[in-house]
Each structure stands twice: as structure tokens, then as C-alpha cells.
Amino acid sequence: MATEEKVVAPKKAAPKKVKAAKVEETAPKAVVAKEAKVAKAPKAKAEKEVKAEKAAVAPKAPVAKKAKAKKGEAAPKAAKALKKSSIKDFDTIIRPIITEKTMSLIQEQNKVTVEVDPKANRAAIKLAFEAVFGVKVSNVHIANVRAKSTRRGGRYEGSVPGFKKAIVTLAEGQALDLFKE
């Protein structure tokens, strides 16, 4: 029997990029970078032309002019949208304080009294109150209520812990019902 011999063709070597390497070695880097920019330039010009054509075809939306305030007049204010409430807002406002005095403040002066986080400041209380209850706040007063010692049954001593309270004045025309049924 005759054995068949396979003829294996010699593998061709990949073409070497000697010329490109020589150009980079001999040419300064600035020249190579400039050539790269020149190669990209026609593409960038074509993109700019396409954008210009689209802009010419698309109708432009009317631009609202800002109203300028004259001297002596107040500048017009844009209406602020109320932000969504977060967990931090609910941590800031702990509970409403319900006493005869606070109930009369709600009815007569549109002021709500709440217990707040001891670390909260006026700005944080205002933002939290607006976010949680969805009303506009005009003013915030803060008071630290001291801890008090007390007796239970005349014999046992105890204490009522101190807390921080805020008296929040609602803006005119705003109302808040703490006792929704």
C-alpha cells in the first residue's frame, strides 16, 4: 500500500508594520498627533453640518423672557415645587405637641407645635415640615424644654425628659389638619 504524504504549506508570516514604526520613531509626536487630527477633521465637520441642518429644520420653541423689576418693586419670584418627603424628614419631626395652648395657637394664629430632633435647626425643620405635610411655612421658632423632676404617688421620685420643640407658622392661606378622621 502506498502511503499518502501530506504536503504542508509553509505558514505565511504576518506583514510587519515596520514602516509605521519607523515613521513614529523618526517623526516628532506633535506631527503624528496633527496627522491624527487631520484624519478626524472631515468627520467632525460632517457632524456639525448635520446638526446645523437639523436645527434649521426643527422649529424653535419660544424663549420666555425674564421680567425685570423696576426700582422700588420687588423682583418676581418663581413658585417653588414642594419636594418629596424622605426618611430624614420623618426623623426630624417626631410628634405633634397637643395641649390647650397649642390647640388655641392652631385655631387663632395658624401655628403648629411639634417635637423635633434635638440636632435639627430652623432650616431643616422648615424643609421637613413642608415635605411631610405639603404646606408652605413662613416662620419657625425653636425652644428647648428642660427636663423636670417629679414625684409619683408622693413617694417615688422620677423625671420628665427634656425635648426640643418647634412652633411652625404656616403661610397665609395654608391650613393643616392634624386630626384627620
C-alpha positions in Angstrom: 0.0 0.0 0.0 1.1 3.4 -0.8 1.3 5.9 2.0 0.0 9.3 1.3 2.1 12.1 2.4 0.6 15.4 3.3 2.2 18.4 1.9 2.2 21.1 4.4 2.4 24.6 3.0 4.7 26.9 4.9 2.9 29.4 7.0 3.0 33.0 5.7 4.3 35.4 8.2 2.1 38.4 9.1 3.2 41.6 7.3 5.3 43.6 9.5 4.4 47.2 10.3 8.0 48.4 10.1 7.1 51.5 8.1 4.7 52.8 10.7 7.1 52.2 13.5 9.9 53.9 11.6 7.6 57.0 11.0 6.7 57.2 14.7 10.4 56.9 15.7 11.7 59.5 13.3 8.8 62.0 13.3 8.1 64.1 16.4 5.0 63.4 18.4 3.4 66.7 17.6 3.4 65.8 13.9 1.8 62.4 14.5 -0.9 64.0 16.6 -1.6 66.6 14.0 -1.9 63.9 11.3 -4.4 62.1 13.6 -6.5 65.3 14.0 -6.5 65.9 10.2 -7.8 62.4 9.7 -10.7 63.1 12.2 -11.4 66.6 10.9 -13.7 65.7 8.0 -15.8 63.5 10.2 -16.3 66.3 12.7 -17.2 68.8 10.0 -19.8 66.4 8.6 -21.3 66.0 12.1 -21.5 69.8 12.6 -23.2 70.2 9.2 -25.8 67.5 10.1 -26.6 69.2 13.4 -26.9 72.6 11.6 -29.4 71.1 9.1 -31.5 69.6 11.9 -31.5 72.8 13.8 -32.7 74.7 10.7 -35.5 72.2 10.0 -36.7 71.8 13.6 -39.0 74.7 14.8 -37.6 76.6 17.7 -39.5 76.8 20.9 -40.4 80.3 22.1 -38.0 81.6 24.7 -39.6 83.1 27.8 -38.3 86.5 28.6 -37.3 87.3 32.2 -39.3 90.0 33.8 -37.1 92.8 35.1 -38.1 94.5 38.2 -38.0 98.3 38.3 -36.5 100.3 41.1 -38.7 100.2 44.2 -40.5 97.0 43.1 -39.9 93.5 44.4 -38.4 91.0 41.9 -40.9 88.4 40.8 -40.4 85.0 42.5 -40.8 81.7 40.8 -43.2 79.3 42.5 -41.2 76.5 44.2 -42.4 73.0 43.9 -42.6 71.1 47.2 -40.1 68.3 47.4 -40.8 64.7 48.2 -40.5 63.6 51.8 -37.7 61.3 52.9 -37.0 59.2 55.9 -34.7 62.0 57.2 -37.7 64.4 57.2 -39.8 61.9 59.3 -36.9 61.6 61.7 -36.7 65.4 62.1 -40.4 65.8 63.1 -41.1 63.4 66.0 -44.7 64.2 67.1 -47.2 67.0 67.5 -47.5 68.5 70.9 -51.1 68.7 72.0 -52.1 71.0 74.8 -54.8 73.6 75.3 -52.3 76.3 74.5 -51.1 74.7 71.2 -54.7 74.0 70.1 -55.6 77.6 70.6 -52.4 78.6 68.6 -53.6 76.3 65.7 -57.1 77.9 65.6 -56.2 81.5 66.2 -52.7 82.1 64.7 -52.2 79.2 62.3 -49.2 77.9 64.3 -48.4 74.2 64.8 -46.3 73.0 67.7 -44.2 69.8 67.2 -41.5 68.0 69.0 -38.4 67.8 66.8 -35.0 66.1 66.7 -32.6 67.8 69.2 -30.0 68.2 66.5 -32.4 69.9 64.0 -32.0 73.6 63.1 -34.7 76.0 61.7 -33.9 75.4 58.1 -34.0 71.6 58.5 -37.3 71.8 60.4 -38.9 74.1 57.7 -37.8 71.8 54.8 -39.0 68.7 56.7 -42.4 70.2 57.6 -43.0 71.4 54.0 -42.1 68.0 52.6 -44.1 65.9 55.1 -47.3 67.9 55.4 -47.2 69.6 51.9 -47.8 73.1 53.2 -45.8 76.3 52.9 -44.0 77.5 56.1 -43.4 81.2 56.8 -41.6 81.1 60.1 -40.1 78.6 62.7 -39.5 79.3 66.3 -37.4 76.8 68.4 -37.4 76.2 72.2 -35.6 73.7 74.3 -37.8 72.4 77.0 -35.8 71.4 80.1 -36.2 68.1 81.9 -38.2 68.3 85.1 -38.1 66.2 88.3 -41.4 64.8 89.5 -42.9 62.6 92.2 -45.1 59.6 91.5 -47.6 58.9 94.3 -45.9 61.4 96.5 -43.2 59.0 97.4 -41.2 57.9 94.3 -39.1 60.4 92.5 -38.8 60.5 88.8 -38.2 62.9 85.9 -39.8 64.0 82.8 -37.2 64.1 80.0 -36.5 67.4 78.2 -37.0 67.8 74.4 -36.8 70.3 71.6 -40.0 71.8 70.2 -40.7 74.0 67.2 -43.6 76.4 66.7 -44.1 76.4 63.0 -46.1 79.3 61.5 -47.9 78.3 58.3 -48.1 80.8 55.4 -51.3 82.7 54.9 -53.9 80.7 53.1 -52.4 77.4 54.3 -54.1 75.0 56.7 -53.1 71.8 58.3 -55.5 69.2 59.9 -53.5 67.1 62.4 -56.6 65.1 63.4 -57.8 63.6 60.1 -60.6 61.1 60.7 
